[in-house]
Amino acid sequence: MSHDMDYTSEAINKKKKELEDQARIEISMEKLKLAKEQRCILQSQAYIIQNMRKAMKEVHMDRGLLKEEKKKLEYLIADLLKARHCTKEKMEMIKAIVDE
């Protein structure tokens, strides 16, 4: 009976050691998986920051272009208004001549 208990005890200890080793391996694999995911997240974060900076530069450049376009339109409108006044004055002169 003692021999059977020793054998059973050894089998239990052996199985326990195998389970502990398996658990350690699984934990190590899980840590590696998490570390890989963390690297991917950090890399994605870096790409996002880089893309945001590029987008902000483009927006800044677009604002500058919009300001230039606005100035051009303002000058064009001013020129059109001047031309309109000249045309209006000429029309009034023609009307005055026709009315005489």
DSSP file (Angstrom, degrees, kcal/mol; ACC not computed):
  #  RESIDUE AA STRUCTURE BP1 BP2  ACC     N-H-->O    O-->H-N    N-H-->O    O-->H-N    TCO  KAPPA ALPHA  PHI   PSI    X-CA   Y-CA   Z-CA
    1    1 A M     >        0   0    0      0, 0.0     4,-2.0     0, 0.0     5,-0.2   0.000 360.0 360.0 360.0 -39.6    0.0    0.0    0.0
    2    2 A S  H  >  +     0   0    0      1,-0.2     4,-2.5     2,-0.2     5,-0.2   0.869 360.0  53.6 -64.3 -38.0    2.8    2.4    0.8
    3    3 A H  H  > S+     0   0    0      1,-0.2     4,-2.3     2,-0.2    -1,-0.2   0.903 108.1  49.7 -65.5 -40.2    4.4    1.7   -2.6
    4    4 A D  H  > S+     0   0    0      2,-0.2     4,-2.6     1,-0.2    -2,-0.2   0.876 110.9  50.2 -64.5 -38.1    1.1    2.6   -4.3
    5    5 A M  H  X S+     0   0    0     -4,-2.0     4,-3.0     2,-0.2    -2,-0.2   0.896 109.9  49.9 -67.8 -39.9    0.9    5.8   -2.3
    6    6 A D  H  X S+     0   0    0     -4,-2.5     4,-2.7     2,-0.2    -2,-0.2   0.921 112.9  47.0 -63.3 -42.4    4.4    6.8   -3.2
    7    7 A Y  H  X S+     0   0    0     -4,-2.3     4,-2.4     2,-0.2    -2,-0.2   0.914 114.7  46.4 -64.7 -42.8    3.6    6.1   -6.9
    8    8 A T  H  X S+     0   0    0     -4,-2.6     4,-2.5     2,-0.2    -2,-0.2   0.904 113.1  49.6 -66.0 -41.5    0.4    8.1   -6.7
    9    9 A S  H  X S+     0   0    0     -4,-3.0     4,-2.7     2,-0.2    -2,-0.2   0.902 112.1  48.0 -64.1 -42.3    2.1   10.9   -4.9
   10   10 A E  H  X S+     0   0    0     -4,-2.7     4,-2.8    -5,-0.2    -2,-0.2   0.911 111.9  49.4 -65.3 -41.6    4.9   10.9   -7.5
   11   11 A A  H  X S+     0   0    0     -4,-2.4     4,-2.7     2,-0.2    -2,-0.2   0.902 112.5  48.1 -63.8 -40.9    2.3   10.9  -10.3
   12   12 A I  H  X S+     0   0    0     -4,-2.5     4,-2.8     2,-0.2    -2,-0.2   0.934 113.6  46.6 -64.7 -46.3    0.4   13.8   -8.6
   13   13 A N  H  X S+     0   0    0     -4,-2.7     4,-2.6     2,-0.2    -2,-0.2   0.901 113.5  49.4 -62.9 -40.2    3.6   15.8   -8.2
   14   14 A K  H  X S+     0   0    0     -4,-2.8     4,-2.4     2,-0.2    -2,-0.2   0.932 113.2  45.8 -64.1 -45.5    4.7   15.1  -11.7
   15   15 A K  H  X S+     0   0    0     -4,-2.7     4,-2.5     2,-0.2    -2,-0.2   0.896 112.3  51.9 -63.2 -40.6    1.3   16.1  -13.1
   16   16 A K  H  X S+     0   0    0     -4,-2.8     4,-2.5     2,-0.2    -2,-0.2   0.919 110.4  48.1 -61.6 -44.5    1.4   19.2  -10.8
   17   17 A K  H  X S+     0   0    0     -4,-2.6     4,-2.7     2,-0.2    -2,-0.2   0.904 111.2  50.8 -64.1 -41.6    4.8   20.2  -12.2
   18   18 A E  H  X S+     0   0    0     -4,-2.4     4,-2.7     2,-0.2    -2,-0.2   0.917 111.5  47.7 -61.9 -43.8    3.6   19.6  -15.8
   19   19 A L  H  X S+     0   0    0     -4,-2.5     4,-2.5     2,-0.2    -2,-0.2   0.896 111.9  49.7 -64.8 -40.2    0.6   21.9  -15.1
   20   20 A E  H  X S+     0   0    0     -4,-2.5     4,-2.5     2,-0.2    -2,-0.2   0.917 112.5  47.6 -64.0 -43.0    2.8   24.5  -13.5
   21   21 A D  H  X S+     0   0    0     -4,-2.7     4,-2.5     2,-0.2    -2,-0.2   0.922 112.6  49.0 -63.3 -43.4    5.2   24.4  -16.5
   22   22 A Q  H  X S+     0   0    0     -4,-2.7     4,-2.6     1,-0.2    -2,-0.2   0.905 111.0  50.2 -62.6 -41.2    2.3   24.6  -18.9
   23   23 A A  H  X S+     0   0    0     -4,-2.5     4,-2.5     2,-0.2    -2,-0.2   0.902 110.1  50.5 -63.8 -41.4    0.9   27.6  -17.0
   24   24 A R  H  X S+     0   0    0     -4,-2.5     4,-2.7     2,-0.2    -2,-0.2   0.918 111.3  48.4 -62.3 -43.0    4.3   29.4  -17.1
   25   25 A I  H  X S+     0   0    0     -4,-2.5     4,-2.6     2,-0.2    -2,-0.2   0.927 112.2  48.5 -63.2 -44.8    4.5   28.8  -20.8
   26   26 A E  H  X S+     0   0    0     -4,-2.6     4,-2.4     2,-0.2    -2,-0.2   0.894 112.0  49.3 -62.9 -40.2    1.0   30.1  -21.4
   27   27 A I  H  X S+     0   0    0     -4,-2.5     4,-2.5     2,-0.2    -1,-0.2   0.918 111.3  49.4 -64.7 -43.4    1.7   33.2  -19.2
   28   28 A S  H  X S+     0   0    0     -4,-2.7     4,-2.3     1,-0.2    -2,-0.2   0.912 112.0  48.3 -62.1 -42.1    4.9   33.8  -21.1
   29   29 A M  H  X S+     0   0    0     -4,-2.6     4,-2.5     2,-0.2    -1,-0.2   0.897 111.1  50.6 -65.0 -40.1    3.1   33.5  -24.4
   30   30 A E  H  X S+     0   0    0     -4,-2.4     4,-2.6     2,-0.2    -2,-0.2   0.898 109.8  50.7 -64.6 -40.1    0.4   35.8  -23.2
   31   31 A K  H  X S+     0   0    0     -4,-2.5     4,-2.5     2,-0.2    -2,-0.2   0.916 111.2  48.3 -63.5 -42.6    3.0   38.4  -22.1
   32   32 A L  H  X S+     0   0    0     -4,-2.3     4,-2.4     2,-0.2    -2,-0.2   0.904 111.6  50.2 -63.2 -41.1    4.6   38.2  -25.5
   33   33 A K  H  X S+     0   0    0     -4,-2.5     4,-2.4     2,-0.2    -2,-0.2   0.923 112.3  46.9 -62.7 -44.7    1.3   38.6  -27.2
   34   34 A L  H  X S+     0   0    0     -4,-2.6     4,-2.5     2,-0.2    -2,-0.2   0.888 110.9  52.0 -64.6 -39.4    0.5   41.7  -25.1
   35   35 A A  H  X S+     0   0    0     -4,-2.5     4,-2.3     2,-0.2    -1,-0.2   0.906 110.3  48.9 -63.9 -40.5    3.9   43.2  -25.7
   36   36 A K  H  X S+     0   0    0     -4,-2.4     4,-2.3     2,-0.2    -2,-0.2   0.923 111.9  48.4 -64.1 -44.4    3.3   42.7  -29.5
   37   37 A E  H  X S+     0   0    0     -4,-2.4     4,-2.5     1,-0.2    -2,-0.2   0.890 110.0  52.6 -62.0 -39.6   -0.1   44.4  -29.2
   38   38 A Q  H  X S+     0   0    0     -4,-2.5     4,-2.7     2,-0.2    -1,-0.2   0.913 108.5  50.0 -63.6 -42.5    1.4   47.2  -27.2
   39   39 A R  H  X S+     0   0    0     -4,-2.3     4,-2.6     2,-0.2    -2,-0.2   0.916 111.0  49.8 -61.3 -42.3    4.0   47.8  -29.9
   40   40 A C  H  X S+     0   0    0     -4,-2.3     4,-2.6     2,-0.2    -2,-0.2   0.911 111.3  48.7 -62.2 -42.2    1.3   47.8  -32.6
   41   41 A I  H  X S+     0   0    0     -4,-2.5     4,-2.6     2,-0.2    -2,-0.2   0.922 112.5  47.6 -64.2 -44.4   -0.7   50.3  -30.6
   42   42 A L  H  X S+     0   0    0     -4,-2.7     4,-2.2     2,-0.2    -2,-0.2   0.897 112.9  49.0 -64.3 -39.8    2.3   52.6  -30.0
   43   43 A Q  H  X S+     0   0    0     -4,-2.6     4,-2.2     2,-0.2    -2,-0.2   0.917 112.0  48.5 -66.4 -42.4    3.2   52.4  -33.7
   44   44 A S  H  X S+     0   0    0     -4,-2.6     4,-2.6     1,-0.2    -2,-0.2   0.909 109.9  52.6 -62.1 -41.6   -0.4   53.2  -34.7
   45   45 A Q  H  X S+     0   0    0     -4,-2.6     4,-2.5     1,-0.2    -1,-0.2   0.908 108.3  50.5 -61.0 -42.0   -0.4   56.1  -32.2
   46   46 A A  H  X S+     0   0    0     -4,-2.2     4,-2.4     1,-0.2    -1,-0.2   0.911 110.8  49.1 -63.5 -41.8    2.9   57.4  -33.8
   47   47 A Y  H  X S+     0   0    0     -4,-2.2     4,-2.8     2,-0.2    -2,-0.2   0.906 110.6  50.8 -63.4 -41.4    1.3   57.2  -37.3
   48   48 A I  H  X S+     0   0    0     -4,-2.6     4,-2.5     2,-0.2    -2,-0.2   0.929 111.3  47.1 -62.5 -45.4   -1.8   59.0  -36.1
   49   49 A I  H  X S+     0   0    0     -4,-2.5     4,-2.2     2,-0.2    -1,-0.2   0.921 113.0  49.5 -62.2 -43.7    0.2   61.8  -34.6
   50   50 A Q  H  X S+     0   0    0     -4,-2.4     4,-2.1     1,-0.2    -2,-0.2   0.921 112.5  46.9 -62.2 -44.7    2.3   62.1  -37.7
   51   51 A N  H  X S+     0   0    0     -4,-2.8     4,-2.6     1,-0.2    -1,-0.2   0.871 109.9  53.7 -66.2 -36.8   -0.8   62.2  -39.9
   52   52 A M  H  X S+     0   0    0     -4,-2.5     4,-2.6     2,-0.2    -1,-0.2   0.906 108.3  50.2 -63.5 -41.3   -2.4   64.8  -37.7
   53   53 A R  H  X S+     0   0    0     -4,-2.2     4,-2.2     2,-0.2    -2,-0.2   0.918 111.2  48.4 -63.7 -42.6    0.6   67.0  -38.0
   54   54 A K  H  X S+     0   0    0     -4,-2.1     4,-2.4     1,-0.2    -2,-0.2   0.930 112.2  49.2 -61.5 -44.7    0.6   66.7  -41.8
   55   55 A A  H  X S+     0   0    0     -4,-2.6     4,-2.5     1,-0.2    -2,-0.2   0.895 109.6  51.6 -62.9 -40.2   -3.2   67.5  -41.8
   56   56 A M  H  X S+     0   0    0     -4,-2.6     4,-2.3     2,-0.2    -1,-0.2   0.892 109.5  50.0 -65.0 -38.7   -2.6   70.6  -39.6
   57   57 A K  H  X S+     0   0    0     -4,-2.2     4,-2.5     2,-0.2    -2,-0.2   0.917 111.1  49.5 -64.1 -42.1    0.1   71.9  -41.9
   58   58 A E  H  X S+     0   0    0     -4,-2.4     4,-2.9     2,-0.2    -2,-0.2   0.900 110.7  49.6 -63.6 -40.6   -2.2   71.4  -44.9
   59   59 A V  H  X S+     0   0    0     -4,-2.5     4,-2.4     2,-0.2    -1,-0.2   0.915 110.8  50.2 -63.9 -41.7   -5.0   73.2  -43.1
   60   60 A H  H  X S+     0   0    0     -4,-2.3     4,-1.8     2,-0.2    -2,-0.2   0.918 112.6  46.5 -62.2 -42.9   -2.6   76.1  -42.3
   61   61 A M  H  X S+     0   0    0     -4,-2.5     4,-2.3     1,-0.2    -2,-0.2   0.907 111.2  52.5 -65.6 -41.4   -1.5   76.2  -45.9
   62   62 A D  H  X S+     0   0    0     -4,-2.9     4,-2.7     1,-0.2    -2,-0.2   0.887 106.4  53.6 -62.1 -38.6   -5.1   76.1  -47.1
   63   63 A R  H  X S+     0   0    0     -4,-2.4     4,-2.4     2,-0.2    -1,-0.2   0.913 108.1  50.3 -62.4 -41.5   -6.0   79.0  -44.8
   64   64 A G  H  X S+     0   0    0     -4,-1.8     4,-2.1     2,-0.2    -2,-0.2   0.920 111.6  47.7 -62.3 -43.4   -3.2   81.0  -46.4
   65   65 A L  H  X S+     0   0    0     -4,-2.3     4,-2.6     1,-0.2    -2,-0.2   0.898 110.8  52.0 -64.2 -40.0   -4.4   80.3  -49.9
   66   66 A L  H  X S+     0   0    0     -4,-2.7     4,-2.5     2,-0.2    -2,-0.2   0.894 107.8  51.6 -63.3 -39.4   -8.0   81.2  -48.8
   67   67 A K  H  X S+     0   0    0     -4,-2.4     4,-2.2     2,-0.2    -1,-0.2   0.917 110.8  48.3 -62.9 -42.2   -6.8   84.5  -47.5
   68   68 A E  H  X S+     0   0    0     -4,-2.1     4,-2.4     1,-0.2    -2,-0.2   0.929 111.9  48.9 -63.4 -44.4   -5.0   85.2  -50.8
   69   69 A E  H  X S+     0   0    0     -4,-2.6     4,-2.5     1,-0.2    -1,-0.2   0.882 109.0  53.5 -62.4 -38.5   -8.1   84.3  -52.8
   70   70 A K  H  X S+     0   0    0     -4,-2.5     4,-2.5     2,-0.2    -1,-0.2   0.920 108.8  48.9 -62.9 -43.3  -10.3   86.5  -50.5
   71   71 A K  H  X S+     0   0    0     -4,-2.2     4,-2.4     2,-0.2    -2,-0.2   0.921 110.5  51.1 -62.4 -43.1   -8.0   89.5  -51.2
   72   72 A K  H  X S+     0   0    0     -4,-2.4     4,-2.4     1,-0.2    -2,-0.2   0.924 111.2  48.1 -59.9 -43.8   -8.1   88.8  -54.9
   73   73 A L  H  X S+     0   0    0     -4,-2.5     4,-2.8     2,-0.2    -1,-0.2   0.894 109.4  52.9 -63.9 -39.6  -11.9   88.7  -54.8
   74   74 A E  H  X S+     0   0    0     -4,-2.5     4,-2.4     2,-0.2    -1,-0.2   0.923 111.3  46.4 -62.2 -43.3  -12.1   91.9  -52.8
   75   75 A Y  H  X S+     0   0    0     -4,-2.4     4,-2.6     2,-0.2    -2,-0.2   0.906 112.3  50.9 -64.2 -41.3   -9.9   93.7  -55.4
   76   76 A L  H  X S+     0   0    0     -4,-2.4     4,-2.5     2,-0.2    -2,-0.2   0.915 111.0  48.0 -62.5 -43.9  -12.0   92.2  -58.3
   77   77 A I  H  X S+     0   0    0     -4,-2.8     4,-2.6     2,-0.2    -1,-0.2   0.913 111.1  51.0 -63.2 -42.5  -15.2   93.4  -56.6
   78   78 A A  H  X S+     0   0    0     -4,-2.4     4,-2.3    -5,-0.2    -2,-0.2   0.922 110.8  48.7 -61.2 -43.4  -13.7   96.9  -56.0
   79   79 A D  H  X S+     0   0    0     -4,-2.6     4,-2.6     2,-0.2    -2,-0.2   0.904 111.3  50.2 -62.6 -41.5  -12.7   97.0  -59.7
   80   80 A L  H  X S+     0   0    0     -4,-2.5     4,-2.5     1,-0.2    -2,-0.2   0.907 109.7  50.3 -64.1 -41.1  -16.2   96.0  -60.8
   81   81 A L  H  X S+     0   0    0     -4,-2.6     4,-2.2     2,-0.2    -1,-0.2   0.908 111.2  49.0 -63.6 -40.5  -17.8   98.6  -58.6
   82   82 A K  H  X S+     0   0    0     -4,-2.3     4,-2.3     1,-0.2    -2,-0.2   0.933 112.0  48.7 -62.6 -45.1  -15.5  101.3  -60.1
   83   83 A A  H  X S+     0   0    0     -4,-2.6     4,-2.7     1,-0.2    -2,-0.2   0.885 109.1  53.6 -62.8 -38.0  -16.3  100.1  -63.6
   84   84 A R  H  X S+     0   0    0     -4,-2.5     4,-3.0     2,-0.2    -1,-0.2   0.913 107.7  50.0 -62.8 -43.2  -20.0  100.2  -62.8
   85   85 A H  H  X S+     0   0    0     -4,-2.2     4,-2.6     2,-0.2    -2,-0.2   0.922 111.8  48.3 -62.1 -43.0  -19.8  103.8  -61.6
   86   86 A C  H  X S+     0   0    0     -4,-2.3     4,-2.5     1,-0.2    -2,-0.2   0.930 113.4  47.1 -62.5 -44.7  -18.0  104.7  -64.8
   87   87 A T  H  X S+     0   0    0     -4,-2.7     4,-2.6     2,-0.2    -2,-0.2   0.902 111.7  50.9 -63.2 -41.4  -20.6  102.9  -66.9
   88   88 A K  H  X S+     0   0    0     -4,-3.0     4,-2.3     2,-0.2    -2,-0.2   0.919 110.8  48.5 -63.2 -43.2  -23.4  104.6  -64.9
   89   89 A E  H  X S+     0   0    0     -4,-2.6     4,-2.2     2,-0.2    -2,-0.2   0.911 111.8  49.2 -63.3 -42.3  -21.9  108.0  -65.4
   90   90 A K  H  X S+     0   0    0     -4,-2.5     4,-2.5     1,-0.2    -2,-0.2   0.906 110.2  51.4 -63.7 -41.1  -21.5  107.4  -69.1
   91   91 A M  H  X S+     0   0    0     -4,-2.6     4,-2.6     1,-0.2    -1,-0.2   0.905 109.3  50.1 -63.0 -40.6  -25.1  106.2  -69.4
   92   92 A E  H  X S+     0   0    0     -4,-2.3     4,-2.4     2,-0.2    -1,-0.2   0.895 110.7  49.8 -64.4 -39.1  -26.3  109.3  -67.6
   93   93 A M  H  X S+     0   0    0     -4,-2.2     4,-2.2     2,-0.2    -2,-0.2   0.914 111.5  48.3 -64.7 -42.4  -24.3  111.5  -70.0
   94   94 A I  H  X S+     0   0    0     -4,-2.5     4,-2.6     1,-0.2    -2,-0.2   0.912 112.0  49.7 -63.9 -41.8  -25.7  109.6  -73.0
   95   95 A K  H  X S+     0   0    0     -4,-2.6     4,-2.8     1,-0.2    -2,-0.2   0.900 109.7  51.0 -63.5 -41.0  -29.2  110.0  -71.6
   96   96 A A  H  X S+     0   0    0     -4,-2.4     4,-1.1     2,-0.2    -1,-0.2   0.902 111.5  47.6 -63.9 -39.6  -28.6  113.7  -71.1
   97   97 A I  H  < S+     0   0    0     -4,-2.2     3,-0.4     1,-0.2    -2,-0.2   0.921 113.8  47.2 -66.9 -42.1  -27.5  114.1  -74.7
   98   98 A V  H  < S+     0   0    0     -4,-2.6    -2,-0.2     1,-0.2    -1,-0.2   0.879 108.5  55.6 -66.4 -37.3  -30.5  112.1  -75.9
   99   99 A D  H  <        0   0    0     -4,-2.8    -1,-0.2     1,-0.3    -2,-0.2   0.754 360.0 360.0 -67.7 -24.0  -32.9  114.2  -73.8
  100  100 A E     <        0   0    0     -4,-1.1    -1,-0.3    -3,-0.4    -2,-0.2   0.481 360.0 360.0 -74.4 360.0  -31.6  117.4  -75.3
